[in-house]
Amino acid sequence: MITVIFSISVYFGFIFKIGSRFFKGTNIIFYDNPCGINRLLLKQKKRLKNLRRFLTKIN
């Protein structure tokens, strides 16, 4: 069970490392803190919302 959680967190960490090229200043690595996934996902959602708002302003 723990290994499954760990592998998922590493997977998400990989995704968000790629994502941090789009969102400058985000360097989320989950395998530091697998328990913080939900908090970090919320942070990421907020960032996406802000990005969407920013894009609608441009248009």
DOPA-701636 format. One record per residue (C-alpha): residue in three letters; x, z, y. Coordinates in pm, 1 decimal, padded with zeros to 6 digits. Each point is the difference from the previous one (the first is absolute). Example, Ala and Ser with C-alpha at 12.3 -4.5 7.8 and 13.67 -1.06 7.14 Angstrom:
BEGIN
+-----+----------+----------+----------+
:  aa :       xx :       zz :       yy :
+-----+----------+----------+----------+
: ALA :  01230.0 :  00780.0 : -00450.0 :
: SER :  00137.0 : -00066.0 :  00344.0 :
+-----+----------+----------+----------+
***
This chain:
BEGIN
+-----+----------+----------+----------+
:  aa :       xx :       zz :       yy :
+-----+----------+----------+----------+
: MET :  00000.0 :  00000.0 :  00000.0 :
: ILE :  00274.3 :  00097.0 :  00242.6 :
: THR :  00197.7 : -00313.8 : -00084.4 :
: VAL : -00306.7 : -00216.0 :  00069.6 :
: ILE : -00044.5 :  00160.9 :  00341.2 :
: PHE :  00370.7 : -00041.7 :  00066.1 :
: SER :  00001.8 : -00368.2 : -00092.6 :
: ILE : -00308.7 : -00064.7 :  00214.1 :
: SER :  00161.5 :  00177.3 :  00292.9 :
: VAL :  00318.1 : -00204.4 : -00040.8 :
: TYR : -00212.1 : -00316.3 : -00013.0 :
: PHE : -00179.6 :  00094.2 :  00320.1 :
: GLY :  00330.2 :  00096.3 :  00157.1 :
: PHE :  00126.4 : -00349.2 : -00076.2 :
: ILE : -00308.8 : -00159.5 :  00155.8 :
: PHE :  00027.4 :  00208.9 :  00312.2 :
: LYS :  00371.4 : -00070.4 :  00033.5 :
: ILE : -00093.9 : -00366.8 :  00013.7 :
: GLY : -00288.0 :  00088.3 :  00233.4 :
: SER :  00236.0 :  00176.8 :  00236.6 :
: ARG :  00140.3 : -00338.3 :  00098.2 :
: PHE : -00340.1 : -00073.1 :  00151.8 :
: PHE : -00055.2 :  00348.4 :  00137.4 :
: LYS :  00325.4 :  00080.4 :  00174.4 :
: GLY :  00088.0 :  00365.3 : -00007.1 :
: THR : -00174.1 :  00069.2 : -00329.3 :
: ASN :  00236.8 :  00071.2 : -00276.8 :
: ILE : -00218.8 :  00158.3 : -00263.5 :
: ILE :  00169.6 :  00083.5 : -00324.8 :
: PHE : -00233.7 :  00177.8 : -00238.7 :
: TYR :  00240.1 :  00113.5 : -00266.7 :
: ASP :  00122.4 :  00266.2 :  00241.7 :
: ASN : -00343.1 :  00157.6 : -00004.1 :
: PRO : -00251.8 : -00135.4 : -00253.7 :
: CYS : -00252.0 :  00266.8 :  00104.8 :
: GLY : -00011.1 : -00136.6 :  00353.4 :
: ILE : -00146.2 : -00335.2 : -00104.5 :
: ASN : -00346.5 :  00063.2 :  00143.1 :
: ARG :  00134.2 :  00121.1 :  00331.2 :
: LEU :  00228.6 : -00300.7 :  00029.8 :
: LEU : -00277.8 : -00239.8 : -00099.0 :
: LEU : -00216.1 :  00147.7 :  00275.3 :
: LYS :  00285.6 : -00050.2 :  00243.7 :
: GLN :  00032.9 : -00359.8 : -00113.9 :
: LYS : -00375.5 : -00058.1 :  00040.0 :
: LYS :  00016.2 :  00132.7 :  00354.0 :
: ARG :  00288.3 : -00234.9 :  00070.4 :
: LEU : -00198.8 : -00294.5 : -00138.2 :
: LYS : -00292.2 :  00093.5 :  00222.7 :
: ASN :  00228.8 :  00008.2 :  00301.7 :
: LEU :  00149.6 : -00334.8 : -00097.8 :
: ARG : -00346.5 : -00152.3 : -00030.7 :
: ARG : -00094.2 :  00133.5 :  00342.6 :
: PHE :  00321.7 : -00141.1 :  00142.0 :
: LEU : -00067.2 : -00341.6 : -00153.6 :
: THR : -00355.9 : -00009.2 :  00134.3 :
: LYS :  00135.7 :  00078.7 :  00347.7 :
: ILE :  00229.1 : -00302.9 : -00022.2 :
: ASN : -00288.7 : -00222.7 : -00104.5 :
+-----+----------+----------+----------+
***
